[in-house]
Amino acid sequence: MSVKEKTSNSIIISLMVWIMAWSVPVWADEACLSDAFLIDNHHAEASAATGNLARTQATDTALNTAWQMLINRLVIDGQDMAPLMQVNPNDLLLYTRVQNETVLTSRYIADLDYCFDRQLVRQLFRENNIAYAELISDRIMLLPVFISGDRANLWKQPNPWKNTLETILPDHNGLVQLSIPSGLVLERSITGQGILADPESVIAKAASLDQVSMVLLTTARVTISSSDTASGFELVVTGGLYDRDGKQLAGIEDTRLPIQNSTDLPQNLRQLGQDMIANIEQVWREVNLVDLNAQNMLRLSVDITSLEQWFALLANLENLSPVEQVDLRQLSADMAVMDITLNGSSEAMDYALEQIGFRIEPNPDTSIGGFLLKSRN
């Protein structure tokens, strides 16, 4: 670290930075620095001859399945996963936290949190040339509409599409944070019929009411089959991703399954729901891919008022998915200048900054250059 200004204030601050850097409390590691690398409330259970043996078996199995869940969350599909399966997940752990546990004479039951070490996992991916992403989305509002005849049900029943997604989402383990909203204000203001009639304005209103930046609208309907099937009917699911202004960002390709009998509908809804979420996750990972070869540099200047504010900001920046490294270039009583090495796209960095409440704009001070980091408020 180099401090360019030699004022008394900057020298005092530099000394305090050095002191505080060496006085980090021992419990700091108990906070998983990146939720993308946290598998929480993971169930462990086993029976054996003794409680201790059951505990060993249960926790070994749980750790292996937690590691597999992390791989499924972060890694782009279609790659050779063999090198990732050959490692000992325990070597990649930052900590394990017991949420609750019961040890009986021949049985062990627990819910555990596994925080994997971000740097070690990143290093493993790099060594094996594994393409991955780690940027978690803001909460995305999910609006599932079921179309039956001339009715388009969102909140009203029957809506088996909404019911199905509500059973899938609790088990969803990904980077995309999908949530079906609730509340009287939304239910009175937003209707399925209204969305189909004027999607842009109604989706913008829904986003404003629920304070989200993106909305996923998805519809399901049973219609006459476009191909020859025994029953002549098929289930069709489609939709689109919209921004807070109701502008469509991307479309969801139509997916179809034949309906042969009444029992096919719930099964097919579940299958298409799982496929839709998996496809959204895959697209999200590809768009926010960590570029292992990129070394883009971004210079940021930011106003500061205290060391506490500076350390909080530094921690937030260092834990952003597109950030590889933060190098402090200048620190004074009221300003910090940093060079940030990116391993992702500038668009991914913009989105990551937006999530923590910041935006960037060109720095008018040409002697420093780069950009200013500003609060969104």
N, C-alpha and C positions, 0 to 999 in steps of 0.2 A: 504494500500500500504506500502511495506517495501523496503527501499533502503539499500542494503548491503554495498556498497562502501561509506566510510566516507570521501572521498576527498572533497576539497573545491569546485571543479567543480560540483560534484554530489549533494552536499548540495544546491548550488546555483540553479541548475536545478530543484531540488525537490521543492524549494521555489517558483520558477517561475511556475511550474506545478500547485501548489496549488492556486497561484494568478490567473492564466489563467482559471482554472476550475471554478472560481467564477466570471469571467468577460465575460461569454458567452453572446453575443448580444441577445436582446429580439427577433430579427427577425429570429433566428436560426430555430425555429420550423416551419417556413414557407417553409422549404425544406423538402419534404417527404424523410425520411432517407432510405426507401426501396421501390423501384419501384413496388415490388410485392404487396404492400399494397396500391397502388395508382390507383384509377379509374379516369382517366382524360378525359376532354372534354365530359362529360356526359350531354346529352341533357335533359332539363327540360322544360315542356310546359303545360299550362292549361288555361282554360277560366272559369270565375266565375262572380258573381255579381259585384265585385270590383277587382281592380288590386292587392290589398293586399291579398284578399282571394285567388285569382288565384295564387299568389306567394306561399302562404302557401301550397296549394294543390299540385302545381308543384314540390316544393322542397321536400315535404314529400314523394311523389311518387318516385322522382329521387333518394333520399337517400335509400329507400327500394330496388329499383332495382340495385343501385350501390353495396349494401351489398350482394345481390344475385349474382351479377357478381363476387364479390370477393370470395364468397364461391365456385362458379363454377370453378374459377381459381385455388384455393389452395387445395380444399378438395378432397380426394380420393373418387371415385364413390362407391356406394353400401352401404353407411352408413346411420344411422338414423339422418336426418338433423333437426328433430323437435326442439331440444334444441336451435339450431342456429336461428330458425325462431321466437323464443319466446323473443329474446333480443331486446332492443331498439338500433338500429344502431347508433343513435346519441351519446350514451354513449361510443362508441368505436372509435369515430372520434378524430383525432389529429387536423385537420383543414379542412375547406371548403374554396376553392378559387373560386371567380367568374371570369371566363374568359371574358364573355360578357353577358349582359342581357338587355332586353327591358320590361318595365313595362307600360302597357296601361290601359285604364280605366276599362277594363274587361278581360284582357289577360296578361299572363306572359310568356316570352320566355327567356331561358338562357342556357349557356354551363358552367358546373361547374366541378371543380376538388375536389375529395374526397380523403383525405389521412387518412387512418385508422391507429390507434395506434398499432404498431407491438406487443408491449408487452401485451396490453390488449387482442388483438385477440388471441395471443398465449396462454394466460392464459385461455381464454374461451374454446379453443380447448382442452387444457389439462384437464380442469375440466369436460369436457364431453367426454373425451377419443376419440377425433376425430383425425383420421390419416390425415396428410396433408403434403404438400411440399411448399417451398417458393423460391427455387433456380431458378432464371431466366437464361435461356440459353444465350450464345453468339448468334449472328446472324447466322442462318443456311441457307445456300444457297439452294434454291428449284429449281430443274430442272425438269419441266414437259414435257415429250415427248409424242406426239400423233402418234401412229403407224397406218398407213392406207396402206394396201397392202405391197409393198416393200419400202415405204417411212416412215421415222421416223423424224417428224418435231419437232424442238425445238423452234427456233425463227421464222421460216417461217410459213405462213398460208397455208392451214387451220390447226390450232391447238386449237380446242375447249376445250381441257383439260387445257391448259395454260390460255385461256381466262376465263374459269370458276373459276380457282383458284385465278386469279387476282381480281375477284369480291368478293370472299369469304374472302381473307386475311385482307382487311381493317376493317372488323368487328370482326376479331379474337381477343379474349380476353383471353390470356393464358400465361403460363410461357415459352413456346417454341417460340422463335422469328424467324419465317420463312419469307424469303424474296426472291422473284424472281429477279435476277440481270438484269441489262441492261448495254448497252455500246457497242460501235463498236468493241473494242478489243476482248471482250468476244464473241460477235456474229460472228466475223470472225474466231476466234480460236477454238470455241467449237460448234460442230454440233450434232444433234440427232443421225445421222447415225454413227458418230465417237464414241459417247458414247456407243452405243450398240456393236460396233465392238471391242473396247478396253476400257472398263469402268474404270479400275484402273488408267491407265496413263492419260486419258482424264479428269477424275474427279479430279485427283491430280493437273493437270494443271489449271482447272477451279478454284479450291480452292486457288491456288497460285495467280492467276490473281485478284481474288476478295477478297483476304486476309481474308478467313474464315477458321475455324478449322473443320467444319463439312458440309457435303453436303447431301441433301435428293434428290435422284433420284427417280422419279415416272413415270410410263408409263401407258397409257390408250389405249385400242384398242377394236375394234368391231370384233368379231370372231364368228365362227360357234359354236352354243351352245353345251355344254357338256351334256345337259339334254333336255328333250322334251319340246319345247316351240312352240307357234303358228307360230312364224316367223322363228325359227331356228337359231336366232342370240342372242348374249349377249355382254354386255360391261364388260371388265375385267380390273381392276386396280391393279397394283402391284408396287414394288419398294424396295428400301433399303437405309439405312443410312450409310454414309461412312466418314472416317476421312480425314484429309488434305493430307494424302499420298495415298488416293484412296482405302484403305483397308475397306472392309465392316464390320461395327460394328453390324448391325442388319438388318434382312429382314422384309419386310412388307407383311403380308399374303395376297394372292390373294383374292379380293372381286369381286363379279359378280352380275349383274342385267340383266334381260332379256330385249331385245329390240323388242317391238311389232310393233312400227311404228316410223315415223320420229320425232315425238314430244317427244319420250321417251329419246332420246340421251341427250339433254341439261338438262332435269330433273334428269336423272340418273347420269350424270357427277357431278351435284351439290350435289346430295345425297351422292355419294361415296367420293367426295372431303371433305364434312363436316365430314363424318364418319372417313376418314383417319386422318384428323387433330385432331379429338376428341380422336382417339386411340393413336396417338402420344403423346398427352397431358397426357393421362392416364398412359402410360408407363413411361413418364418422371417423373410424380409425384411419381409413385411407386418406381422407381430407386433412386430418391432423397428424399425419405420419411424422414421426421423428426422423429427420434426415441425418443418418449416421455420418455422412461425408460433408455436411454443410458446416461452414464456419463463418456465418454472416455476423457482422459486428453492428451494434446499435449503440450510439452514444445518447445517454439520457441525463438531463439535468432536472433536479427537483428541489423545491423549497422545503426547508426543514425548520422546525421550531424547538426541537429537543432531541437528545440522544435516544430517548425511549421511542419517539416517533421514527427516528432513523433506523433503529434496530428492527422495529416491527415491519417497516417497509422493506428492508433488506431481506428479512426472512420470507416475506411474501414473494418478492421477486425471485429469490433463489429457488423457490419451490414451484414456480410456474413451469408447466410442461415444456414449452419451447426454449427455456433458458438452460444453457449449458454451464455458463459461468458468469459471475458478476465481479468486475474489477473496479475498485474505487480509485478514481483519478484525482479527485479534489474534494476536500471536506472543510467547510467553514462553519461559522456559527449559524448561518441561515441558508446554506445551499450545499448539495452534494452533486458531484458529477461522476457518472459511472459509464464504463464500457461493458456492454452486455453481449456475450457470445451466444448466438442463437443456433439451435439445432432443428428448427422448424421454420415454417413460412412466416412472412410478415403478417399475413392474415390471421394465422394461428396466434401470433403474439398480440395482435389487436384484440382478438376475442378473449384471450387469457387475461389481459389487462382490464377489459371491460368487466370481467367476472369479479375482480377485486376492487372495482369502483374507480378505475382510472382510464384516461385516454391520453394520446400523445399528439402534439402539434409541433410544427417546425420552430426551432429556437432562433429568435431574431438576433441573438448575440453571435455574430459570425466569428468572434475570437474563440468561442467554445464549439459552436456548431452542433449538429445533431438535432435532438428533439427535446421538448419540455414535457415532463410528466405532470399531468394535471388531473385533479379530481373531477369525476363526471358531474358532481353536484354543482 
